[in-house]
Amino acid sequence: MGWVLGGGIVLVLGVGLIVVLYAIGIYNQFVKLRNRNENAFSQIEVQLKRRYDLIPNLVETVKGYMAHERETLEAVINARNKAVSGLQQAAADPSNAAAIQALSGAEQGLSGALGKLFALSEAYPDLKANENMAQLTEEVTATENKVSFARQAYNDAVTAYNTYKQTFPPIAVAGLFGHGQDAELLQFDSQAIAEAPKISFG
């Protein structure tokens, strides 16, 4: 009888140990996937900061040619400042879905404002022929391409995290481990900027 009781205890302890080890594995996987998200976001942050740094130079260059387009120029600067603020909030906590959504919206607004600026520049032959404008447009476009690649890598990392979190058994313990909320994809349409290389400077 004692042997059976002892065997039962060993069995219970063995099962308990397996459950604990499995829970540790789930927790570690959550940590790994969250760290991957944060690293991917930091790559976006680098490219967005570079993009934001280029915009004042771009506005300064076109200002002399498009002085009466003041509303458009102010819209670009305002959209840039809003995006900078959105990036700061999202960078403070990339797992905050509301901050990522706000950044997506701010980036959408900035892309639209820049797209309008580039479209208007078509009507100014002297501006199109300006060497500084050509260089800045090329830099903005190259940076936008890097942003797109970094955003895709981030969204891939977010999808992997969300997929793991939504599967069983991780979904049963995600909240206990501080992973109750899905990560948010970073989405904005950058087509207007992607088309910038079509501008002719000759």
N, C-alpha and C positions, 0 to 999 in steps of 0.2 A: 504493500500500500504506500509506504514511504517512497519507494522507488518510482511509483506512478506519479505521486505528487511532485517529487523532485523533477521528473521528466516533464511534467506539465509546466512547472515554473521555468525550466530551461527553455521550453518551447515558447512560452509567453515572452520571456526575455529576448529570445532570438527574433521573434516577430517584431517586438518593440524596437530592437536595434535596427532591423531592416527598415522599419518605418522612419526612424530618426535619420538614418543614412540617406534614405530617399528624399526626405524633406530637406536635408542639407544640400543635396544635389539640385533640387528645385530652386532653393534660395540662391545658390551659387550661380545657377544659369540666369536667374533674374538679374543678379548683379552684373554678370558678364554682358548681357544684352543691353542693360541700361547704360553701362559704361561705353558700349559701342555706339549707342545713340548719342551720348554726350560728345564723344570724340568726332562723330560725323557732323554734329551741329557746329563744333568748333571750326571745322573746315569751311562750312558755309559762312560762319562769322568772319573769318579772315577775308573771304572774297567779297562779302557785302561791305565790309569796312573799306576795302580798296575801292569799290564802286562808289561809295558815299564820298570818299576823298576826291574822286575825279570830278564829281558833279559841280562843285563851286568853280573849278577851273573852266569847265565847259560853259557854265552860265556867264562867267566873266568874259570868255572869248566871244560869245554870240551877242553880248549886251551892246557892244558898239555898233553892230549891224542891225540888230532887232530891237532898238531902243523903244519903239512904239508898241512892241509886243510885251509890254511890262507884265500884263496879267499872266501870260504864259510862263515868263521867267519866274515870277513869284510863285506860281503853282508848282514849278519844279523844285524850288527851294523849300517850300512848305511840305511837299510830299517827301523830299529827302529828309527833312528834320523829323517828320513823323516816323519814317522808316528807321532812322537812327534810334529814336526813342523805343520803338517796337523791338529792335534788335537788342537793346540793352536789357529790356524786361525779359525777353526770351532767353538771353544768354545767362541771366541770373538763375533761371530754372527751366531748362529745356523740357522737363517733364510736365510743365504747366501747360495744359491744352489751350487754355484761354489766351495765354501769352503767345503761343505759336499761331493761333488763329488771328490774333491782332497783327502779328508780323506779316502773315500772309496777306491780310487786307492792305496793310501799309505798302507792301511791296507791289501789290497789284496797282495801287494808286500811283506809285512812283514810276512803274513801267509805262502806265498810260500817259503821265505827264511828260516823260522823256520821249515817248513815241510821238507825241504832238509837237514837241520842240524840234525833233529831227524832221518831221513832215513839213513844218513851217520853214525850216532852213533851206528847203528846196527852192523857195521863192527868192533866195538871196544869192545870186551868182558870185558876188565878191566873198561872201561867207563860205560858200562851197569851195572856193579856190584857196581859202586860207589854210596854210600849212598846219598851223596849230590846231585848227578845227578838225582837219583830216586825222591828225595824230590822236587827238582826244577821242574822236569817234571810234577809231580803231581800238584804242585802249578800253573804252567803255564796252565795245562789242566783245573783245577778247575776255574781259572780266565777266561779262554776262554769260559767256559760254562756260567759264569756270564755275560760276554760280549754278548753272543748270546741272553740270556734272556733280557738284557737291550736294545739291538739293536731291538729285536722284539717289546718291549714295545714302543720304540721311533718310529718305523715304523708304529705301530698301531695309535699312536698319530698324526703322519704326515698324514696318510690316512684319519683320522677323520677330520683334519683341511682342507685338500684338497677337500674332499667330500663336506663339508659345504660350502667352498668358491666357488665351481663350481656349486652349486645349485642356483636356482632363488628364491627370489630376491637378496641374498647376492652377487652373481656375478656382479650384476649391480652397486653395491656401494663399492666392495672390494678395488678397486684402490683408491677411495676417502679416504678410511680409512687406507691406507698404507699397504694393503694386496693384491697387484696386482700380486705378483709372488707366484706360488705354492711352498710349502716346498718340499725339496728333501729327498727321502728315502736314508738310509744309508745301502749300500749293499757291502758285500765282502764275499768271499768264505773262510770259516775257517775250511773246512773239513780236511785239512792236520794236523791242530792242534787238532781237535776233535779226530783224530785217535791215538793221542799220547799215550793214556793208553794201547794200544796194545803192546807197547815196553816191553820186558821182562828184568828184572834186576836180574834174578836168574841164 
